Amino acid sequence: MQEHALESKENTGCPRWRLAPGRTLTSPEWGGVSRLAQLLVAALLLTLRPGSAPCSAAPQAEFTPLNLAAQQKVAWEAFRPYRTWTPPLGGRQRFHEVPFEITGVIQMASARELQDGGFLPTRLTIPVNQPFTALHLLHFAEFTSPHGQANALAIFHYQDGQEQAFPLRYGVHYFDWHNLIDSDTVTHPNTDYAWAMFPLRQPNSRLLAAIWQTALINPRPDALVSSLEIRSLLTGSKYSLAAVTLEQGRQKQPLPDQSYDGRPYPPQRQMMEQSIRLLDAQDHTPVAGARVKAWFKSGDKTVEWGAYTTDGSGRVVLDLPSASRLALDIVAVGAQHAATGFTQLPGGWAGGKPERAEAVFKMPRGRRVGGIVRDDSGKPVSGANVSISSVVGGAAPGGFVLCEWPNVQTDSAGKWSIGAAPEHLKGLTICVEHPDFLSATCDLAEQTGSANPIREEDLLAGKAAIKLEPGLQLAGAVKEANGKALSSARVTLVTGTSANAARKTLLTGTQGEFSFRALAASEMMLAVQASGHAATLRPVKVESGMRPVDVVPPPAQPLRLRMVDEAGLPLEGAQVSPANDLEQPWFEFSALSDKSGTVTWEGAPLEAISLRILRDGYLPVLLAARPTPDLQTVRLVFNGRVTGKVIDAQTKKPVSSGRVFPLAGIGNNGVDDWQSLGGKSFGYGGFVLADLTNRGQRWKVRIEAPGYEPSDCAPFVGPTNLVFELRQANQPGVR
């Protein structure tokens, strides 16, 4: 890819940087904070590094990606809003020199939950338990907000009890993930695009799917941070967090929460806190570990407001919209306390603070119910998880709500019990799960049409019998044609005949063996990948009495692709992955092209497979390919979009306004005649040019701004991220 280098010019002991032709665009690391992020790139995986004064070399940074899987309710591979999202691969990924561990998405509540009736968390806590100099967020929003509105708070909780809060602002740290290419650009100095891509099915779209990266500088880098809290402010945007990484080593100056482009921020929304405390009705001791479910009622509409668990003092704290004057209903149930409903009437702020007075509720002790879980031969099943739900409430206007009890497990005798039953059981459902058996669901016998009824008297006597069926087993081995076992082969069982269905994956043993248990009879697919062999897909019918299934994958025939640009030059860093199903491929494979533009899939399937090729600055490609003896060339087309930022050469601050002119080079005997295609205004120091579409054309960009000398960049033919440092006109001593 032809781009431009930044060439060093000595000036007063520190390097100044200006565009010079003929090299790769990089931004040297000066050891300070990131420059003002105003770059907008289609099909983007930026390689710009943060850079600023001072000139001295920075200490080596160490990074610790945090594992957020426990807090993420949506797995990364399942996050597909509107089916236009084509995100980077999950797992360990690096953006702007920072490694992130991507496993899923945390979506926080917004004001929309009040209208939509669904619920997302209003706050969550991520354990940290170490000091750090900076914290890197991989994040975005869903739906828009006014520029500068704080959608959430990132709060550092220090071990000594102190806190540091950072407002996370729309348009400053991120935008809606579904973003217009010529929209405003983020303004925070430590924020930039981490990744962006045009919708795969709409390569000519003016919309991007994007993720942003922000560094929050720790003002107390030597203090131990016990946790990171993310707290929603219930605005119109849903704040979404994909990954968090801690940095230790490079000392940076904390940045104030202020406007970086002159536009004032809207007032930060105030949240109301409602503390609820549950006590035992007899001895008034706290009810710890109780399940609490909350909701509002507005007319005939019910709005869920989340599920919570009481702490050691029997307390939960709910974040509520400050303007809400609705009654709050809750239902609570503990391991020894009956499922009970309560209502907290609306009230004002307590003592001028954004919180209601604490509500204290007394919980009656429950009746003990229980049973025994056995297999089909009558043997007790230990370690089975028993989850119970019941109905609290009744007919309109109050309605009823489903209440989930604390989970319990069966002991070595297959027995379980819990003291959470109210005086009158209604709508009780018991679900039993164990990895070696099919799950079983039983309903109270009073419910008409129950498939597996149980009687209340048996529950109260601790004798409710539940039988688990073992299900079917699919066993087999992966072997070579001569019968030799293939160990450590990857075997994926897909339920049904679609790659997007539920799946289980394991590695074969030393004899090539594999076994999947607790299966229901159905049509399934086996996807097998073994080193030195071609990926193989085999349909299987799981049924009673089936014999072991042996899979013999054929020898590998490598699939080799070479990615080039429109001039035939190799493209490094193009991502190649299977795309036979855009949501979930059959086979696991992903690779980036090397310096020669080449990607090799040693174990590609022998039949044609659809591949997805993504490269920053180029239109996405869907390619049907199969292994051949030849190196197959794939030509990627420049998407015609160029971005840049314009700063003052002395102050390094954004130039507030000016005009940007694309210049087309019309070649004549090897000499370019540069023709202007007309200019457009830019503001806040950033610009986007989106129509440079003539293939093979050489281009330049000219910047003109009041009070500054005009500036042209060096010629380019492909994706380019430009940085203009304008010198003030008639400035003494400056050429």
Buried (B, 14 or more C-beta within 10 A) or exposed (E): BBBBBBBEEEEEEEBBBBBBBEBEBBBEBBBBBBBBBBBBBBBBBBBBBBBBEEEEEBEEBEBBBBEBEEBBEEEBBEBBEEEBBBBBEBEEBEBBBBBBBBBBBBBBBBBBBBEEBEBBBBBBBBEBEEBBBBBBBBBBBBBBBBBBBBBBBBBBBBBEEEEBBBBBBBBBBBBBBBBBBBBBBBBBBBBBBBBBBBBBEEBEBBBBBBBBBBBBBBEBBEBEBBBBBBBBBBBBBBBBBBBBBBBBBBEBEBBEBEBBBEBEBBEBBEBBBBBBBBBBBEEEEBBBBBBBBBBBBEEEEBBBBBBBEBBEEBBBBBBBBBEBEBEBBBBBBBBBBBBBBBEBEBBEBBEEEBBBEEBEBBBBBBBBBBBBBBBEEEEBBBEBBBBBBBBBBEEEEEEBBEBBBBBBEBBEEBBBBBBBBBEEBBBBBBBBBBEEBBBBBBBBBEEEEBEEEBEBEBBBEBBBEBBBEBBBEBEBBBBBEEEEBBBEBBBBBBBEEEBBEEBBEEEBBEEBBBBBBBBEEEEBBBBBBBEEBBBBBBEBEBEEEBEEBEBBBEEBBBBBBBBBBBEEEBBBBBBBBBBBEBEBBBBBBBBBBBEEBBBBBBBBBBEEBBBBBBBBBBBBBEBEBEBEEEEEEBBBBBBBBBBBBBBBBEEEEBBBEBBBBBBBBEEEEEEBEBEEEEBEEBBBBBBBBBEBEEEEBBBBBBBBBEEBBEBBBBBBBBBBBBBBBBBBEEEEEEE
